[in-house]
Amino acid sequence: MAFAVFRPIQVLPRIALAPGYSFTDQDGNRLTSEDMRGSLTLYTFSYSRCEAPCPDPSRYFQSIQNDVAQIETDGIPIKLVTVSFDPAYDTPAVLTDYARRLDANPATWRFATGDPDQLKNVIGNGFRVYYNPEADGRYTFDSAFALVDGWGILRATYRDAPDPEIVRRDIGLIVTETRNSTVVNRYAYEAAHLFLCYPR
């Protein structure tokens, strides 16, 4: 009871196992969920022809990519991945141009797409993000983001453009949990998850 009331440790929820995938990135190389193991990965979902008034969530990545790179993570890499749900148009060459327009750092920010059925399964069923093609080639979609830890577990979801401070806080909580979940302290962190000691 005291643990639940005083919440001496705060953790992010373990929402679910993030979906597995095998996509093609902007360089024409295979990008899989296993490539992200050991990294903190922030995902978003969009397409290259998303122009105003379309609220391209990749613009948010453009605004925070330098800030995220400065977060102290005890050596855990932070990756950004934009998944396009428009594979017929968003070829590797188009995604390369899209990345260039956004000044994306290729060392940390990848762009990928894949088979339409797999995209529906990963984005819709896995990340619970809605998108739908329109007759004019545009898409109706949720502006959404997902934070996955180094074990491939979905730890946070955000709608629209989240407050950068919240994202930094959430990354910090995962880093702290990773650093402190030693043999002795592991039980305390498991208790924090058991008693839902989540940040407010």
Residue frames relative to the residue before (quaternion, step in Angstrom):
aa qw qx qy qz dx dy dz
M 1.0000 0.0000 0.0000 0.0000 0.00 0.00 0.00
A 0.6542 0.5131 -0.3101 0.4610 3.57 0.94 -0.92
F 0.6229 0.5436 -0.3435 0.4456 3.58 1.02 -0.80
A 0.6815 0.4936 -0.2860 0.4585 3.58 0.93 -0.92
V 0.6881 0.4886 -0.2853 0.4542 3.59 1.02 -0.81
F 0.7829 0.3579 -0.1841 0.4745 3.57 0.74 -1.05
R 0.1908 -0.8373 0.4978 0.1215 3.58 1.29 -0.33
P 0.0090 0.8469 -0.5315 0.0134 3.63 0.62 1.05
I 0.7554 0.2005 -0.1337 0.6094 3.57 1.23 -0.44
Q 0.1516 -0.7686 0.6138 0.0976 3.54 -1.01 0.84
V 0.0693 -0.7897 0.6096 0.0037 3.55 -1.07 0.81
L 0.4450 -0.6136 0.5559 0.3412 3.52 -1.33 0.20
P 0.5455 -0.6297 0.4254 0.3534 3.60 -0.98 0.69
R 0.3615 -0.6508 0.6122 0.2666 3.52 -1.28 0.48
I 0.2146 -0.8417 0.4819 0.1155 3.56 0.11 1.29
A 0.7333 -0.2794 0.2462 0.5689 3.56 0.79 -1.04
L 0.5814 -0.5137 0.4672 0.4240 3.53 -1.31 0.13
A 0.4256 -0.7022 0.5055 0.2651 3.58 -0.79 1.01
P 0.5635 -0.6278 0.4036 0.3541 3.61 -1.02 0.67
G 0.4240 -0.6693 0.5462 0.2719 3.53 -1.15 0.65
Y 0.0179 0.8065 -0.5904 0.0251 3.58 -1.13 0.56
S 0.1078 -0.7307 0.6641 0.1156 3.51 -1.40 0.25
F 0.0237 0.8210 -0.5632 0.0903 3.55 -0.25 1.33
T 0.4077 -0.6477 0.5652 0.3080 3.55 -1.37 -0.16
D 0.2983 -0.7868 0.5134 0.1685 3.59 -0.75 1.00
Q 0.7543 -0.4202 0.2703 0.4258 3.55 -1.35 0.01
D 0.6721 0.4654 -0.3001 0.4916 3.59 1.23 -0.29
G 0.5540 -0.6176 0.3861 0.4032 3.55 1.28 0.04
N 0.5376 0.6195 -0.3957 0.4131 3.58 1.30 0.21
R 0.5484 -0.5975 0.4648 0.3552 3.54 -1.23 0.47
L 0.0713 -0.7631 0.6419 0.0240 3.55 -1.01 0.88
T 0.0298 -0.8196 0.5716 -0.0247 3.57 -0.64 1.11
S 0.6455 -0.5043 0.4038 0.4074 3.52 -1.30 0.30
E 0.6116 0.5542 -0.3553 0.4388 3.61 1.09 -0.58
D 0.5854 0.5752 -0.3682 0.4369 3.60 1.16 -0.54
M 0.6826 0.4897 -0.2736 0.4684 3.58 1.20 -0.53
R 0.4294 0.6989 -0.4716 0.3236 3.61 1.25 -0.09
G 0.7824 0.2923 -0.2422 0.4937 3.54 -0.96 0.91
S 0.6871 0.4138 -0.2729 0.5312 3.58 1.30 -0.06
L 0.3805 -0.6251 0.6059 0.3121 3.53 -1.33 0.24
T 0.0625 -0.8357 0.5453 -0.0195 3.56 -0.54 1.16
L 0.1579 -0.7600 0.6268 0.0671 3.51 -0.91 1.04
Y 0.1507 -0.8098 0.5661 0.0335 3.56 -0.64 1.20
T 0.0480 0.7364 -0.6724 -0.0575 3.48 -1.35 0.42
F 0.3269 -0.7556 0.5550 0.1190 3.54 -1.31 0.43
S 0.2113 0.7765 -0.5523 0.2177 3.56 -0.60 1.16
Y 0.2603 -0.7329 0.5835 0.2337 3.56 -1.19 -0.54
S 0.6389 -0.6076 0.3206 0.3462 3.56 -1.08 0.75
R 0.6892 0.4754 -0.2887 0.4643 3.60 1.11 -0.55
C 0.4183 0.6893 -0.4749 0.3526 3.57 1.25 0.33
E 0.1521 0.7850 -0.5756 0.1714 3.56 -0.15 1.31
A 0.7078 -0.4784 0.3028 0.4224 3.55 -1.20 0.64
P 0.5328 -0.1728 -0.8284 0.0003 1.49 -1.95 1.64
C 0.3598 0.7192 -0.5160 0.2951 3.62 1.18 0.26
P 0.3276 -0.7786 0.5013 0.1873 3.62 -0.65 1.05
D 0.1475 -0.8378 0.5201 0.0758 3.59 0.38 1.24
P 0.3353 -0.7679 0.5043 0.2087 3.65 -0.46 1.11
S 0.5406 0.6106 -0.4156 0.4027 3.60 1.19 -0.31
R 0.5471 0.5986 -0.3992 0.4278 3.59 1.19 -0.41
Y 0.6042 0.5425 -0.3549 0.4633 3.57 1.12 -0.60
F 0.6315 0.5123 -0.3315 0.4784 3.59 0.97 -0.80
Q 0.6139 0.5542 -0.3457 0.4433 3.56 1.01 -0.79
S 0.7065 0.4792 -0.2658 0.4478 3.57 0.98 -0.88
I 0.7820 0.3548 -0.1850 0.4779 3.61 1.07 -0.63
Q 0.4568 0.7269 -0.4575 0.2316 3.62 1.14 -0.29
N 0.6690 0.4810 -0.3166 0.4700 3.62 0.97 -0.70
D 0.6356 0.5293 -0.3267 0.4572 3.59 1.03 -0.78
V 0.6541 0.5211 -0.3110 0.4515 3.57 0.94 -0.90
A 0.6405 0.5467 -0.3217 0.4329 3.56 1.04 -0.81
Q 0.6786 0.4978 -0.2863 0.4580 3.60 1.19 -0.48
I 0.4955 0.6620 -0.4388 0.3517 3.61 1.21 -0.13
E 0.4069 -0.6959 0.5367 0.2492 3.58 -0.96 0.89
T 0.0070 -0.8415 0.5366 -0.0626 3.54 -0.51 1.23
D 0.4657 -0.6823 0.4422 0.3494 3.61 1.22 0.23
G 0.7419 -0.4389 0.2223 0.4557 3.54 1.02 0.81
I 0.5096 0.6200 -0.4433 0.3993 3.61 1.23 0.00
P 0.3891 -0.7338 0.4955 0.2543 3.64 -0.63 1.02
I 0.2268 -0.7262 0.6292 0.1592 3.54 -1.22 0.61
K 0.0856 -0.8039 0.5885 0.0013 3.55 -0.78 1.10
L 0.2009 -0.7283 0.6408 0.1364 3.53 -1.25 0.60
V 0.0173 -0.7928 0.6091 -0.0108 3.59 -0.95 0.87
T 0.1319 -0.7470 0.6478 0.0708 3.54 -0.90 1.04
V 0.1487 -0.7838 0.5999 0.0615 3.56 -0.71 1.10
S 0.2489 -0.7729 0.5693 0.1291 3.56 -0.72 1.09
F 0.2441 -0.7659 0.5796 0.1338 3.54 -0.98 0.91
D 0.6086 0.5132 -0.3523 0.4921 3.60 1.26 0.50
P 0.0022 -0.8712 0.4908 0.0101 3.61 0.70 1.04
A 0.5843 0.5910 -0.3869 0.3996 3.61 1.08 -0.53
Y 0.7458 0.3511 -0.2016 0.5290 3.59 1.09 -0.70
D 0.7351 0.4432 -0.2359 0.4555 3.56 0.90 -0.93
T 0.0328 -0.7951 0.6018 -0.0675 3.52 0.25 1.37
P 0.6922 -0.4458 0.3285 0.4628 3.63 -1.18 0.16
A 0.6456 0.5179 -0.3328 0.4519 3.61 0.96 -0.76
V 0.6581 0.4935 -0.3071 0.4786 3.59 0.98 -0.83
L 0.6534 0.5016 -0.3162 0.4706 3.60 0.97 -0.81
T 0.6045 0.5437 -0.3576 0.4595 3.60 1.08 -0.65
D 0.6655 0.4846 -0.2972 0.4837 3.58 0.95 -0.87
Y 0.6097 0.5499 -0.3318 0.4646 3.57 1.06 -0.80
A 0.6620 0.4988 -0.2973 0.4739 3.58 0.91 -0.93
R 0.6484 0.5213 -0.3188 0.4540 3.57 0.98 -0.84
R 0.6491 0.5238 -0.3155 0.4526 3.58 0.98 -0.84
L 0.7203 0.4239 -0.2386 0.4945 3.56 1.12 -0.65
D 0.3914 -0.7289 0.4689 0.3092 3.60 1.31 0.03
A 0.2074 0.8105 -0.5179 0.1786 3.56 1.02 0.83
N 0.3767 -0.6956 0.5687 0.2254 3.54 -1.01 0.88
P 0.3578 -0.7799 0.4640 0.2202 3.63 -0.36 1.16
A 0.5720 0.5986 -0.3880 0.4049 3.60 1.19 -0.34
T 0.8064 0.2554 -0.1164 0.5205 3.58 1.10 -0.61
W 0.7694 0.3336 -0.1641 0.5194 3.59 1.11 -0.60
R 0.0697 -0.8079 0.5850 -0.0146 3.55 -0.62 1.21
F 0.2112 -0.7349 0.6328 0.1218 3.52 -1.27 0.59
A 0.0648 0.8244 -0.5540 0.0964 3.59 -0.80 0.94
T 0.0042 -0.7597 0.6495 0.0316 3.50 -1.34 0.35
G 0.1163 -0.8188 0.5609 0.0394 3.56 -1.23 0.14
D 0.7871 -0.2671 0.2420 0.5006 3.51 -1.26 -0.48
P 0.5584 -0.6495 0.3911 0.3367 3.62 -0.83 0.94
D 0.6612 0.5014 -0.3224 0.4554 3.60 0.94 -0.80
Q 0.6526 0.4976 -0.3196 0.4736 3.57 1.01 -0.78
L 0.6179 0.5444 -0.3440 0.4511 3.58 1.03 -0.77
K 0.6472 0.5134 -0.3197 0.4641 3.58 0.93 -0.87
N 0.6737 0.4994 -0.2971 0.4566 3.55 0.94 -0.89
V 0.7045 0.4654 -0.2704 0.4626 3.59 0.86 -0.97
I 0.7419 0.4105 -0.2363 0.4745 3.58 0.72 -1.07
G 0.7507 0.4134 -0.2267 0.4628 3.56 0.78 -1.02
N 0.7711 0.3482 -0.1978 0.4951 3.57 0.64 -1.09
G 0.7165 0.4677 -0.2621 0.4463 3.58 0.98 -0.83
F 0.8047 0.2534 -0.1169 0.5241 3.57 0.71 -1.10
R 0.3699 -0.7617 0.4636 0.2609 3.61 1.30 -0.07
V 0.4376 0.6591 -0.4765 0.3835 3.55 0.97 0.94
Y 0.3220 -0.7746 0.5224 0.1526 3.56 -0.78 1.11
Y 0.1633 0.7456 -0.6436 0.0563 3.56 -1.17 0.70
N 0.0306 -0.8055 0.5913 -0.0258 3.55 -1.12 0.69
P 0.3942 -0.7262 0.5039 0.2517 3.63 -0.79 0.93
E 0.2798 -0.7347 0.5952 0.1662 3.53 -1.17 0.73
A 0.6827 -0.5160 0.3312 0.3975 3.59 -1.25 0.41
D 0.7056 0.4694 -0.2697 0.4572 3.61 1.08 -0.64
G 0.6435 -0.5438 0.3243 0.4301 3.62 1.24 0.19
R 0.5847 0.5508 -0.3814 0.4575 3.56 1.26 -0.15
Y 0.3288 -0.7311 0.5631 0.2006 3.54 -1.34 0.18
T 0.2704 -0.6665 0.6627 0.2087 3.48 -1.30 0.56
F 0.1757 0.8097 -0.5384 0.1540 3.59 -0.70 1.00
D 0.5360 -0.5847 0.5035 0.3424 3.50 -1.38 0.34
S 0.3090 -0.6860 0.6197 0.2234 3.55 -1.06 0.76
A 0.1863 0.8126 -0.5092 0.2140 3.54 -0.13 1.31
F 0.1600 -0.7635 0.6221 0.0664 3.52 -1.30 0.57
A 0.1011 -0.7910 0.6019 0.0424 3.56 -1.14 0.64
L 0.2060 -0.7706 0.5955 0.0960 3.56 -0.96 0.96
V 0.0659 -0.8013 0.5942 -0.0240 3.55 -0.70 1.20
D 0.3756 -0.7493 0.4992 0.2197 3.57 -0.87 0.92
G 0.7404 -0.4576 0.2906 0.3973 3.54 -1.33 0.09
W 0.6437 0.4875 -0.3200 0.4955 3.59 1.29 -0.20
G 0.5448 -0.6332 0.3933 0.3841 3.57 1.27 0.01
I 0.5070 0.6335 -0.4256 0.4006 3.58 1.18 0.57
L 0.4275 -0.6870 0.5310 0.2518 3.55 -0.91 0.97
R 0.1124 -0.8414 0.5282 0.0181 3.58 -0.61 1.15
A 0.8071 -0.0023 0.0065 0.5904 3.63 1.11 -0.46
T 0.1007 -0.7505 0.6477 0.0840 3.52 -1.23 0.61
Y 0.1239 -0.7857 0.6053 0.0305 3.53 -1.12 0.76
R 0.2392 -0.7381 0.6110 0.1572 3.55 -1.13 0.68
D 0.8024 0.1574 -0.1882 0.5440 3.53 -1.11 0.79
A 0.6943 -0.4296 0.3328 0.4719 3.61 -1.11 -0.57
P 0.2863 -0.7862 0.5153 0.1854 3.63 -0.32 1.14
D 0.6053 -0.5265 0.4495 0.3929 3.53 -1.25 0.47
P 0.4817 -0.6885 0.4496 0.3030 3.64 -0.68 1.00
E 0.6052 0.5603 -0.3578 0.4379 3.58 1.11 -0.60
I 0.6270 0.5214 -0.3339 0.4728 3.59 1.07 -0.72
V 0.6476 0.5119 -0.3222 0.4634 3.58 0.94 -0.87
R 0.6570 0.5022 -0.3098 0.4693 3.59 0.93 -0.89
R 0.6301 0.5280 -0.3320 0.4626 3.59 1.00 -0.81
D 0.6871 0.4953 -0.2932 0.4435 3.57 0.85 -0.97
I 0.6288 0.5093 -0.3325 0.4845 3.57 1.00 -0.77
G 0.6502 0.5285 -0.3122 0.4477 3.57 0.97 -0.86
L 0.6394 0.5237 -0.3280 0.4575 3.60 1.01 -0.76
I 0.6586 0.4907 -0.3161 0.4749 3.58 0.98 -0.79
V 0.6380 0.5221 -0.3284 0.4610 3.59 0.97 -0.82
T 0.6601 0.5057 -0.3057 0.4638 3.58 0.92 -0.90
E 0.6497 0.5075 -0.3185 0.4680 3.58 0.95 -0.84
T 0.6470 0.5194 -0.3170 0.4594 3.59 0.95 -0.86
R 0.6862 0.4937 -0.2788 0.4558 3.56 0.92 -0.94
N 0.7909 0.3717 -0.1702 0.4553 3.57 0.88 -0.92
S 0.5616 0.6120 -0.3984 0.3890 3.59 1.22 -0.15
T 0.1400 0.7848 -0.5789 0.1714 3.54 0.60 1.20
V 0.7554 -0.3737 0.2567 0.4731 3.57 -1.27 0.02
V 0.7065 0.4576 -0.2710 0.4668 3.59 0.88 -0.93
N 0.7646 0.4027 -0.2076 0.4584 3.58 0.80 -1.03
R 0.4632 0.7122 -0.4398 0.2913 3.57 1.20 -0.31
Y 0.6552 0.5296 -0.3227 0.4314 3.58 0.95 -0.83
A 0.6168 0.5385 -0.3453 0.4586 3.57 1.09 -0.67
Y 0.6731 0.4782 -0.2996 0.4779 3.57 0.98 -0.80
E 0.6208 0.5179 -0.3483 0.4744 3.58 1.05 -0.67
A 0.6284 0.5216 -0.3322 0.4719 3.59 1.07 -0.72
A 0.6217 0.5392 -0.3415 0.4540 3.59 1.02 -0.78
H 0.6575 0.4749 -0.3103 0.4959 3.59 1.02 -0.73
L 0.6350 0.5451 -0.3287 0.4377 3.57 0.99 -0.82
F 0.7650 0.3504 -0.1784 0.5100 3.56 0.95 -0.92
L 0.4533 -0.7345 0.4199 0.2805 3.59 1.31 0.41
C 0.2174 0.7923 -0.5344 0.1985 3.55 0.87 1.01
Y 0.1447 0.8196 -0.5269 0.1726 3.51 0.54 1.29
P 0.5592 -0.5983 0.4367 0.3723 3.62 -1.09 0.58
R 0.4044 -0.7134 0.5201 0.2389 3.55 -1.09 0.73
